[in-house]
Amino acid sequence: MSGHSKWATIKRKKEKTDAARGRAFTRLIKEITIAARHGGGDENSNPRLRTAVLAAKAANMPTANIERAVKRGTGELPGVNYEEITYEGYGPGGVAVYMDVLTDNKNRTVAEIRHLLSKYNGALGESGSVAWMFSKKGVILIPAKNTTEDDLMMTTLDAGADDIAAEEEYFRVTTEVGKLEAVKKALDAAKIAYESAEITMEPANQVKVEGKAAESVIKLMDALEEHEDIQNVYANFDIDEKTLEEMED
């Protein structure tokens, strides 16, 4: 497992804490609201909303919360007007950082993100400065206990998946964005339960960071993950597993 994959595993563990679950609920509500605003409140005709609702259900969000978020998006209930923005920058060691943001106050958010990057020896970049280093992909996580690698390969590759990788307690299936729904349907038909399915940004190459720079990268990632306006943060760092495990302890 690469250092970047190891970090993803550590992040999933952190997300199980109460505080992290609260932040996850806030992000999911924002995503449901904006998805319903742009594509309507019908999950059958709005793939983005369907994916957001499935993620909310997987996180055990109450149905009433989901329904309210949809209605705020469609205008049936009053709600906050969020703006979708992406920010790009650099972390310690030249690591590229790409952030998806939903905010009701752009000036406040950009100032806070600039401060966090600067605090951990990074800098905010211009639009397009690092986006070219990432590709938009579909990623599905399947608990390893739910299937065998052979069955998973047969099911997902036939449906159009690009790659399957084993990551500790999970299988990670990567698809083109346009094939994500088809692969999800194939998993459903095969009765292989998955934990999450989302559109993500995959780095083309990874930057090796060590020592103090590695420590600063993880602190920066933690700070950005905790920011209430940042929906997703992606980076192209590679830190060796031993260093990550020491920092986890």
C-alpha positions, 0 to 999 in steps of 0.5 A, a space after each residue: 500500500 502506498 503512503 497516500 493510500 495509507 493516509 486514506 485509511 487513517 482518514 476513514 478511521 478519523 471520520 468515525 469519531 463523533 466530531 468528524 461525523 458532525 462535520 460529515 453531516 454538515 458537508 453532506 447536507 450542503 452537497 444534497 442541497 446544492 445537488 437538488 438546486 442544480 438538478 432537481 429533487 428527483 434522485 432518479 433523474 439527478 445522479 449527483 443527488 442520488 450519490 449524495 443521498 446514498 452517502 448520507 444514508 451510509 453515514 446514518 443521517 436521519 431521513 428527515 434531515 435528507 428530505 429537508 436538505 432536498 427541499 432547501 435545494 429545490 426552494 420548497 423550504 428557505 435555506 442558505 445560498 451556497 456558492 460552489 468554488 474550487 481553490 488550488 494551492 501548494 503545501 510543504 515540499 511542493 505538494 499540490 492541494 485541490 479543494 472543493 468548497 461550498 460557502 455562503 461567504 467567499 471572502 471569509 472562506 478564501 481568507 481562512 484557507 489562505 491563512 491555513 496554507 500559510 500557517 503550514 508552509 504552503 501558499 494559495 495558488 491561482 486557478 489552474 495552477 494544480 488542477 492539471 495534476 489531477 484527473 476526475 475519477 469515480 471511486 467505490 469502496 467495498 469492505 473486503 468481507 463483502 466479496 472476493 477479489 475474483 468476484 469483484 473483478 468479474 463484476 466491475 471490470 465487465 461493467 467498465 471499471 478501470 482498476 481494483 486495488 486492495 487497501 487493508 480492509 477494503 477493495 477500491 474500485 476506480 472508474 471513469 466518471 461516466 461509468 460510475 453509475 453502471 459499475 454501481 448498478 452491477 454491484 447492486 445486481 451482484 448483491 455486493 454491498 459497497 460503503 461509498 461511491 463518489 467522484 474524486 480527484 486522483 493525482 497523476 503523480 505523487 510527491 515524496 515528502 519526509 521528516 518535518 515536511 511530512 509532519 506539516 503536510 499531515 497537519 495541513 490536511 487535518 486543518 483543511 479537512 476540519 474547515 466547515 466550508 471545504 467539502 473535499 480536499 485532494 493532494 498528491 503527497 506520498 509519505 512512507 507508511 512508517 512515518 504515517 503510523 508514528 504520526 497516528 500514534 
